[in-house]
Amino acid sequence: MQKQILTLLVVLLATAFSFSQGIRKLPNIEVKTLKGDAFNISELDNDGKPIVISFWATWCKPCKKELNNISEVYEDWQEETGVKLVAVSIDDSRSMSKVAPYINSSDWEYEVYLDPNADLKRAMGVSTVPHTFLLNGKKEIVWQHRGYIEGDEEELHEKIIELVK
């Protein structure tokens, strides 16, 4: 019995250690563009510069607040770090028609994709939105954050700066 507990403990610690490293690649999953074309998220590229992926929904007020606040400083972030932000909507077929009008009225400069079947959401372990991922120049996930409180974008900006130093 003690041997089984010890084995289980070793397996759990090894698993926790590997996840704590925070390095995961983007999955080989197709999402939709706003025009309805398929796009494989693993092909996302930013010439070796950081990428931010933000999962959001039109019905999520904190999501919209976060992306609108980042939008106000996004041009400065791009000039400073070369970062690219990608917004992935998890709106389903019932609310997906609200995505493009919202984006157009918000004047976002982000790439926006749709994940109506939640394939990417599941593959990346997103349980709540907003959920933001930061990828390094090798497209490895190095940081993530769930939820949004006013000012969280400053922590994200600091993490982006750390990557480009």
C-alpha positions in Angstrom: 0.0 0.0 0.0 2.8 2.4 0.9 4.6 1.6 -2.3 1.4 2.4 -4.3 1.0 5.7 -2.5 4.7 6.6 -3.1 4.4 5.7 -6.8 1.3 7.8 -7.1 3.0 10.7 -5.3 6.0 10.5 -7.6 3.7 10.5 -10.7 1.7 13.5 -9.4 4.9 15.4 -8.6 6.4 14.7 -12.0 3.1 15.8 -13.7 2.9 19.0 -11.6 6.5 19.8 -12.4 6.1 19.4 -16.1 3.0 21.6 -16.1 4.7 24.2 -13.9 7.3 24.6 -16.6 4.5 26.3 -18.6 5.8 25.4 -22.0 3.2 24.0 -24.3 2.8 24.4 -28.0 -0.3 25.5 -29.8 -2.6 22.6 -30.7 -3.3 21.5 -34.3 -6.9 22.8 -34.3 -8.9 24.6 -36.9 -10.9 27.8 -36.0 -12.9 30.1 -38.3 -12.0 33.5 -39.6 -14.7 36.2 -39.5 -15.3 35.4 -43.2 -16.0 31.7 -42.4 -12.7 30.3 -43.7 -10.8 27.6 -41.8 -7.5 28.5 -40.1 -5.2 26.2 -38.2 -4.2 27.9 -35.0 -0.9 26.1 -35.0 0.0 28.2 -38.1 -0.2 31.4 -36.2 3.0 33.4 -36.6 4.6 36.6 -35.6 8.2 36.4 -37.0 9.6 35.2 -33.7 7.9 37.9 -31.6 5.4 37.4 -28.7 1.8 36.5 -29.4 -1.1 37.0 -27.0 -4.2 34.8 -27.4 -7.2 36.1 -25.6 -10.3 33.9 -25.3 -13.5 36.0 -25.0 -17.2 36.1 -25.8 -19.7 38.8 -26.7 -21.7 38.1 -23.6 -18.7 38.4 -21.3 -18.4 42.0 -19.9 -14.9 41.4 -18.4 -13.7 40.0 -21.7 -14.8 43.0 -23.6 -13.4 45.4 -21.0 -10.0 43.7 -21.1 -9.8 43.7 -24.9 -11.0 47.3 -25.1 -8.5 48.5 -22.5 -5.7 46.7 -24.4 -6.9 48.2 -27.6 -6.2 51.7 -26.2 -2.5 50.8 -25.8 -2.0 48.1 -28.4 -0.3 50.3 -31.0 2.3 51.3 -28.4 2.8 47.7 -27.3 3.3 46.7 -31.0 5.9 49.5 -31.5 7.7 48.6 -28.3 7.7 44.8 -28.5 6.3 43.7 -31.9 3.6 41.7 -30.0 0.5 40.4 -31.9 -2.8 39.9 -30.1 -5.3 37.3 -31.3 -8.8 37.3 -30.0 -10.6 34.0 -30.1 -14.4 34.2 -29.6 -16.0 31.2 -27.9 -19.5 32.4 -28.9 -21.5 29.4 -30.1 -23.8 29.3 -33.1 -26.6 31.2 -31.3 -24.4 34.3 -30.5 -21.7 34.1 -33.2 -23.5 36.5 -35.4 -22.8 39.3 -32.8 -19.0 38.9 -33.0 -18.3 40.9 -36.2 -20.6 43.8 -35.4 -19.1 44.1 -32.0 -15.5 44.0 -33.4 -16.4 46.6 -36.1 -17.9 49.0 -33.5 -14.9 48.5 -31.2 -12.4 49.2 -33.9 -10.0 46.5 -32.7 -6.8 46.0 -34.6 -6.5 42.3 -33.5 -6.8 39.2 -35.6 -10.1 37.6 -34.5 -11.0 34.0 -34.9 -14.2 32.0 -34.0 -14.2 28.8 -32.0 -18.0 28.0 -32.1 -17.6 24.2 -31.4 -15.1 25.0 -28.5 -12.5 22.7 -30.0 -9.6 25.1 -29.4 -11.1 26.1 -26.0 -11.0 22.5 -24.9 -7.6 21.7 -26.3 -6.1 24.7 -24.5 -7.8 24.0 -21.2 -9.9 27.1 -21.1 -12.8 26.7 -18.6 -13.7 30.4 -18.1 -13.3 33.6 -20.0 -11.5 35.8 -20.3 -8.5 33.5 -20.5 -5.3 35.0 -21.8 -2.2 33.2 -23.0 1.2 34.6 -23.8 3.4 32.8 -26.3 7.1 33.4 -26.8 8.8 33.7 -30.2 8.9 29.9 -30.5 5.1 29.8 -30.1 5.4 28.2 -26.7 2.9 29.1 -24.0 4.9 30.8 -21.3 2.2 32.5 -19.2 -1.5 32.5 -18.8 -4.1 34.4 -16.8 -7.8 33.8 -16.1 -10.4 36.5 -15.4 -9.9 40.2 -15.6 -9.7 43.0 -13.1 -9.0 46.6 -14.2 -5.2 46.9 -14.6 -4.4 43.2 -15.4 -3.3 44.4 -18.8 -0.3 46.1 -17.1 0.9 42.7 -15.8 0.5 41.3 -19.3 2.5 44.2 -20.7 5.3 43.5 -18.2 5.4 39.8 -19.2 5.6 40.8 -22.9 8.5 43.1 -22.1 10.3 40.4 -20.2 10.1 38.2 -23.3 11.7 40.7 -25.7 14.6 41.7 -23.4 
